[in-house]
Amino acid sequence: MHNPGHRFQAQDRLAGGAQYIGGRLTRGTSGRTHAVVNPATGEEVYTYELASTADVDAAVAAARAAFPGWAATTPGERSDALHRFAAVLAERAEEFARAESLQCGKPLKLTREFDVPGTIDNTAFFAGAARHLQGQSAGEYSGDHTSYVRREPIGVVGSIAPWNYPLQMAAWKILPAIAAGNTIVLKPAELTPLTSLLFAEAATHAGIPDGVINIVTGLGKEAGEHLVGHPDVAMTSFTGSTAVGKRVAEIATSTVKRLHLELGGKAPFLVFDDADLEAAVHGAVAGSLINTGQDCTAATRAYVQRPLYDAFVERTGALMASVRVGDPLAPGTDLGPLISHAQRDRVAGFVDRARGYARVVTGGEAPQGELKSGAYYAPTLVADAAQDSEIVQAEIFGPVLVVLPFDTDDEGIALANDTPYGLAASAWSRDVYRANRATREIKAGCVWVNDHIPIISEMPHGGYKASGFGKDMSAYSFEEYTQVKHVMFDNTAVARKDWHRTVFGDRP
């Protein structure tokens, strides 16, 4: 497993820095170092100095200084810059794909076919969206007054991105913000900063002005909390766990800043008895194992109507057992490691505890042999757990799918809704009326029908309930990074004089 592909080949481009402030790479000033570890091998591939609160202050100051000039650019100028940015990303696609695979353990075919193309497409989408920042047309709504609505940028946005999709999450945070005329400071996860830094460096290469995009790589308790509470940050966008999201909301409230939260998920996978069984089985395996299950929208709870239950469990277990786990850079690999040994042990703990009340159909162990040094865990199917059990209710964030039976449609939909989360779900049926009912009654921000996991730049992504609020991607996301201003004109001097008399009486 030791070959040149496992080295971080953009080392010279980043020159050891992990802070990108005012258009330049710098080193952190906290006095502490941190290592990016390849989870497939356990090897350190990049070491850097963590950001201090002073580094956060410098990044916010750079973003604040850049804001008036960037906000004053025309939508067409911002659009042109983002189109150039998309072109630079396309030219460097392989570099980004390898860096993302290296720091996350994702199979290279996933980063090449999903993460990087999705990021380029998202950049192109917001390049177009930048030209459509509009309010409402003028109208006379009150006597001789004309009113209209302006949409304006908010200011400096402070965003925090997770480690499971570092490149795409950086794009989802940065692109709508700057397309709308804001500037941004992004804190990536300290485990996976490489592609966020490369993303910012590529933006500068594309001509986006210094200070518009800034990156600070530090610990959440220090750099992250300081960024969220900073008085010069007008909006906070956070993606991560619900527990940390509550802390972010608490801090953001102290300065009454706008808040966008994309939090945890526990997506149900609802299979009715008229579904195409083979399609549902393949959908369940793909939907639960995407990114080694480290996806808030991954299928985690399969509810299968009783006539199909036994066959679904048998076939899904067999297909999971055939998934190829291995070196992320090998062409035939389907599933890479988890992000770290700590995360692998956390996932294993859920499965080990479930053995006392449920049936582990396949998996449930860490591979040995040449994969032993990596953070690998076998694709795992668990059946017959109780609805209120830990493995059904808690977010595991690993390659684990739990399967439960249901009898009536009412019961299946009720079970699907029976968690605090509401980010995503899917319903499997050949009956359009049955499927349509599921899309209406399942409480989630996205409900797929006869599929699970695809996303597109034109449509929104975000949750209900404890999965947070606000949308990523789409025009809905774009609008969230704007504030609405009502402008009203008094069209006659007489009207103004009459208003004065109404309020103050007839006096000089």
Beta strands, then each sheet from edge to edge (+ up, - down):
strand 1: 19-21
strand 2: 24-26
strand 3: 33-38
strand 4: 43-49
strand 5: 136-142
strand 6: 145-153
strand 7: 156-160
strand 8: 183-187
strand 9: 213-215
strand 10: 235-239
strand 11: 258-262
strand 12: 267-271
strand 13: 299-305
strand 14: 359-362
strand 15: 380-383
strand 16: 400-406
strand 17: 421-422
strand 18: 424-428
strand 19: 446-449
strand 20: 464-465
strand 21: 468-469
strand 22: 482-490
sheet 1: 1+ 2-
sheet 2: 3+ 4-
sheet 3: 5+ 6- 22+
sheet 4: 9+ 8+ 7+ 10+ 11+ 21-
sheet 5: 14+ 15- 16- 13- 12- 18- 19-
sheet 6: 17+ 20-
end
